[in-house]
Amino acid sequence: MTAISKRKTSLNLDASALDEARTLGINVSAVADGAIRRAVEEARRERWLSENAEAFRAQAAWHEANPHPLSDIMAGP
């Protein structure tokens, strides 16, 4: 099992939300960690889509101009 490196940080959070989370026994650090991981993954996805947008457009244009290479054996809907 790989050990996960952790780093202490400081966050400014809404006081009432933080108090309510503590009252409910919510692990604020775990929630923040999960939210940051999701935000990073989404940002990476958006960057990848943006960086590859031209290739997607070129592929779509090629498919519009050319039949599918296996169209003669494909069963369509």
Backbone as a chain_set.jsonl record, in Angstrom:
{"seq": "MTAISKRKTSLNLDASALDEARTLGINVSAVADGAIRRAVEEARRERWLSENAEAFRAQAAWHEANPHPLSDIMAGP", "coords": {"N": [[0.84, -1.176, 0.0], [0.583, 2.189, -0.861], [1.827, 5.024, 0.733], [0.128, 8.037, 1.372], [1.084, 11.285, 0.791], [0.652, 14.063, 2.846], [-0.224, 17.491, 3.35], [-0.282, 20.238, 5.471], [-2.605, 22.895, 5.462], [-4.215, 26.104, 5.127], [-7.54, 27.187, 5.232], [-10.17, 29.397, 4.346], [-13.315, 29.345, 5.453], [-16.896, 29.413, 5.368], [-18.228, 30.347, 8.409], [-20.615, 29.462, 9.681], [-21.305, 27.23, 8.141], [-19.081, 25.612, 8.602], [-19.287, 25.232, 11.382], [-21.729, 23.823, 11.469], [-21.024, 21.53, 10.024], [-19.118, 20.423, 11.754], [-20.774, 19.934, 13.949], [-22.342, 17.929, 12.878], [-20.536, 15.954, 12.624], [-18.961, 15.773, 10.378], [-16.129, 15.093, 8.425], [-14.217, 17.544, 7.694], [-11.752, 17.968, 6.463], [-11.489, 15.664, 4.856], [-13.671, 16.004, 3.161], [-12.954, 18.41, 1.879], [-10.581, 17.565, 0.654], [-11.577, 15.624, -1.146], [-13.223, 17.259, -2.752], [-11.333, 18.993, -3.878], [-9.802, 17.155, -5.329], [-11.714, 16.304, -7.226], [-12.165, 18.754, -8.534], [-9.643, 19.235, -9.636], [-9.431, 17.05, -11.389], [-11.556, 17.633, -13.146], [-10.655, 20.08, -14.183], [-8.339, 19.224, -15.486], [-9.515, 17.571, -17.407], [-11.051, 19.438, -18.866], [-8.965, 21.039, -19.843], [-7.623, 19.153, -21.445], [-9.615, 18.587, -23.358], [-9.817, 21.119, -24.531], [-7.187, 21.47, -25.525], [-7.168, 19.501, -27.45], [-9.181, 20.078, -29.186], [-9.007, 20.971, -31.868], [-8.079, 18.688, -33.186], [-10.274, 17.029, -32.783], [-12.18, 18.408, -34.294], [-11.03, 18.176, -36.836], [-11.121, 15.403, -37.168], [-13.89, 14.99, -37.148], [-14.583, 16.405, -39.452], [-13.26, 14.856, -41.36], [-14.705, 12.464, -41.131], [-17.167, 13.342, -42.03], [-16.592, 13.848, -44.679], [-15.726, 11.431, -45.662], [-16.701, 8.025, -46.067], [-17.385, 5.638, -43.49], [-14.757, 3.361, -42.861], [-15.54, 0.704, -42.609], [-18.091, 0.605, -43.509], [-19.411, -0.924, -45.428], [-19.801, -3.39, -44.291], [-21.061, -2.964, -41.932], [-23.88, -3.079, -39.792], [-26.455, -0.954, -39.764], [-28.567, 1.214, -37.729]], "CA": [[0.0, 0.0, 0.0], [1.368, 3.399, -0.984], [1.476, 6.075, 1.693], [-0.263, 9.291, 0.746], [1.706, 12.449, 1.397], [-0.312, 15.098, 3.184], [0.36, 18.784, 3.695], [-1.176, 21.095, 6.241], [-2.903, 24.141, 4.775], [-5.201, 26.949, 5.794], [-8.683, 27.519, 4.386], [-11.178, 30.303, 4.883], [-14.61, 28.734, 5.187], [-18.052, 30.03, 5.993], [-18.231, 29.929, 9.803], [-21.802, 28.682, 10.038], [-21.208, 25.927, 7.471], [-18.069, 24.841, 9.312], [-19.872, 24.835, 12.671], [-22.74, 22.792, 11.209], [-20.295, 20.32, 9.637], [-18.542, 19.848, 12.974], [-21.892, 19.418, 14.733], [-22.813, 16.705, 12.237], [-19.451, 14.972, 12.604], [-18.398, 15.676, 9.022], [-14.682, 15.266, 8.342], [-14.054, 18.662, 6.768], [-10.531, 17.738, 5.677], [-11.773, 14.649, 3.837], [-14.577, 16.614, 2.179], [-12.16, 19.361, 1.095], [-9.673, 16.779, -0.181], [-12.361, 15.052, -2.243], [-13.662, 18.331, -3.654], [-10.161, 19.46, -4.627], [-9.463, 16.108, -6.308], [-12.699, 16.382, -8.323], [-11.927, 19.995, -9.268], [-8.414, 19.036, -10.414], [-9.756, 16.135, -12.487], [-12.383, 18.356, -14.109], [-9.797, 21.068, -14.848], [-7.495, 18.464, -16.425], [-10.391, 17.141, -18.504], [-11.357, 20.62, -19.676], [-7.735, 21.427, -20.545], [-7.38, 18.158, -22.482], [-10.584, 18.826, -24.424], [-9.43, 22.353, -25.21], [-5.941, 21.233, -26.264], [-7.404, 18.556, -28.535], [-10.379, 20.483, -29.922], [-8.736, 21.023, -33.309], [-8.01, 17.302, -33.67], [-11.649, 16.529, -32.833], [-12.835, 19.043, -35.452], [-10.467, 17.566, -38.042], [-11.651, 14.048, -37.279], [-15.299, 15.104, -37.525], [-14.618, 16.811, -40.858], [-12.866, 13.699, -42.159], [-15.821, 11.521, -41.138], [-18.221, 13.902, -42.88], [-16.162, 13.784, -46.073], [-15.378, 10.057, -46.041], [-17.53, 7.007, -45.427], [-16.702, 4.794, -42.5], [-14.002, 2.322, -43.577], [-16.217, -0.597, -42.543], [-19.51, 0.85, -43.757], [-20.007, -1.968, -46.261], [-20.125, -4.578, -43.491], [-21.718, -2.543, -40.699], [-25.348, -3.108, -39.778], [-26.892, 0.321, -39.185], [-29.869, 1.226, -37.044]], "C": [[0.882, 1.236, 0.0], [0.889, 4.44, 0.018], [1.163, 7.366, 0.933], [0.383, 10.436, 1.512], [0.646, 13.507, 1.653], [0.429, 16.357, 3.581], [-0.691, 19.608, 4.416], [-1.374, 22.403, 5.468], [-3.935, 24.922, 5.569], [-6.296, 27.287, 4.795], [-9.559, 28.539, 5.095], [-12.533, 29.761, 4.466], [-15.704, 29.527, 5.885], [-18.197, 29.471, 7.406], [-19.439, 29.066, 10.148], [-21.785, 27.309, 9.374], [-20.198, 25.036, 8.186], [-18.604, 24.359, 10.663], [-20.88, 23.712, 12.488], [-22.071, 21.467, 10.835], [-19.708, 19.643, 10.872], [-19.631, 19.239, 13.849], [-22.371, 18.076, 14.193], [-21.726, 15.632, 12.136], [-18.837, 14.779, 11.224], [-16.902, 15.942, 9.076], [-14.41, 16.309, 7.252], [-12.817, 18.479, 5.893], [-10.777, 16.74, 4.555], [-12.687, 15.21, 2.755], [-13.807, 17.585, 1.285], [-11.219, 18.623, 0.148], [-10.41, 16.194, -1.385], [-12.796, 16.098, -3.248], [-12.502, 18.853, -4.496], [-9.769, 18.433, -5.68], [-10.414, 16.145, -7.5], [-12.469, 17.629, -9.175], [-10.683, 19.877, -10.147], [-8.703, 18.138, -11.612], [-10.583, 16.833, -13.56], [-11.559, 19.389, -14.869], [-8.877, 20.386, -15.86], [-8.302, 18.026, -17.641], [-10.692, 18.302, -19.443], [-10.135, 21.072, -20.467], [-7.466, 20.473, -21.705], [-8.341, 18.365, -23.655], [-10.225, 20.069, -25.226], [-8.187, 22.146, -26.078], [-6.151, 20.341, -27.477], [-8.604, 18.911, -29.401], [-10.152, 20.496, -31.429], [-8.675, 19.619, -33.905], [-9.408, 16.706, -33.762], [-12.397, 17.104, -34.025], [-12.343, 18.413, -36.755], [-11.011, 16.15, -38.238], [-13.113, 14.075, -37.718], [-15.431, 15.482, -38.993], [-14.257, 15.641, -41.762], [-14.026, 12.717, -42.26], [-16.994, 12.034, -41.972], [-17.882, 13.742, -44.359], [-15.92, 12.362, -46.569], [-16.319, 9.071, -45.363], [-16.705, 6.238, -44.41], [-16.009, 3.669, -43.239], [-14.687, 0.953, -43.568], [-17.714, -0.479, -42.871], [-20.169, -0.256, -44.591], [-20.35, -3.231, -45.474], [-20.859, -4.236, -42.197], [-23.241, -2.658, -40.844], [-25.808, -1.834, -39.052], [-28.225, 0.215, -38.51], [-31.027, 1.43, -37.993]], "O": [[1.831, 1.321, 0.78], [-0.308, 4.703, 0.133], [1.852, 7.727, -0.022], [0.245, 10.539, 2.731], [-0.163, 13.811, 0.776], [1.553, 16.307, 4.08], [-1.85, 19.658, 4.004], [-0.43, 22.946, 4.895], [-4.459, 24.436, 6.571], [-6.015, 27.631, 3.647], [-9.664, 28.529, 6.322], [-12.862, 29.72, 3.28], [-15.456, 30.221, 6.871], [-18.281, 28.256, 7.586], [-19.303, 28.051, 10.832], [-22.208, 26.325, 9.982], [-20.433, 23.84, 8.357], [-18.393, 23.206, 11.04], [-20.891, 22.754, 13.26], [-22.505, 20.404, 11.28], [-19.794, 18.423, 11.015], [-19.448, 18.165, 14.422], [-22.758, 17.193, 14.959], [-21.968, 14.538, 11.625], [-18.258, 13.731, 10.941], [-16.46, 16.906, 9.701], [-14.378, 15.998, 6.062], [-12.844, 18.804, 4.706], [-10.325, 16.946, 3.428], [-12.503, 14.925, 1.571], [-13.989, 17.583, 0.068], [-11.074, 19.002, -1.014], [-9.92, 16.264, -2.512], [-12.749, 15.864, -4.455], [-12.666, 19.124, -5.685], [-9.438, 18.8, -6.807], [-9.982, 16.033, -8.647], [-12.568, 17.569, -10.401], [-10.673, 20.365, -11.277], [-8.27, 18.43, -12.727], [-10.339, 16.646, -14.752], [-11.744, 19.558, -16.074], [-8.66, 20.901, -16.957], [-7.823, 18.104, -18.772], [-10.601, 18.167, -20.663], [-10.255, 21.447, -21.634], [-7.125, 20.903, -22.807], [-7.925, 18.324, -24.813], [-10.318, 20.073, -26.453], [-8.141, 22.593, -27.224], [-5.385, 20.419, -28.438], [-9.0, 18.124, -30.261], [-11.024, 20.073, -32.187], [-9.167, 19.392, -35.01], [-9.709, 15.966, -34.698], [-13.152, 16.397, -34.693], [-13.131, 18.149, -37.663], [-11.324, 15.754, -39.361], [-13.527, 13.279, -38.56], [-16.286, 14.95, -39.702], [-14.873, 15.451, -42.811], [-14.307, 12.194, -43.338], [-17.734, 11.241, -42.554], [-18.766, 13.528, -45.189], [-15.912, 12.121, -47.777], [-16.693, 9.266, -44.207], [-15.477, 6.203, -44.479], [-16.592, 3.074, -44.146], [-14.427, 0.131, -44.446], [-18.499, -1.369, -42.542], [-21.371, -0.491, -44.46], [-21.122, -4.06, -45.955], [-21.237, -5.135, -41.446], [-23.799, -2.365, -41.901], [-25.566, -1.676, -37.855], [-28.944, -0.767, -38.695], [-32.179, 1.463, -37.562]]}, "num_chains": 1, "name": "protein.A"}
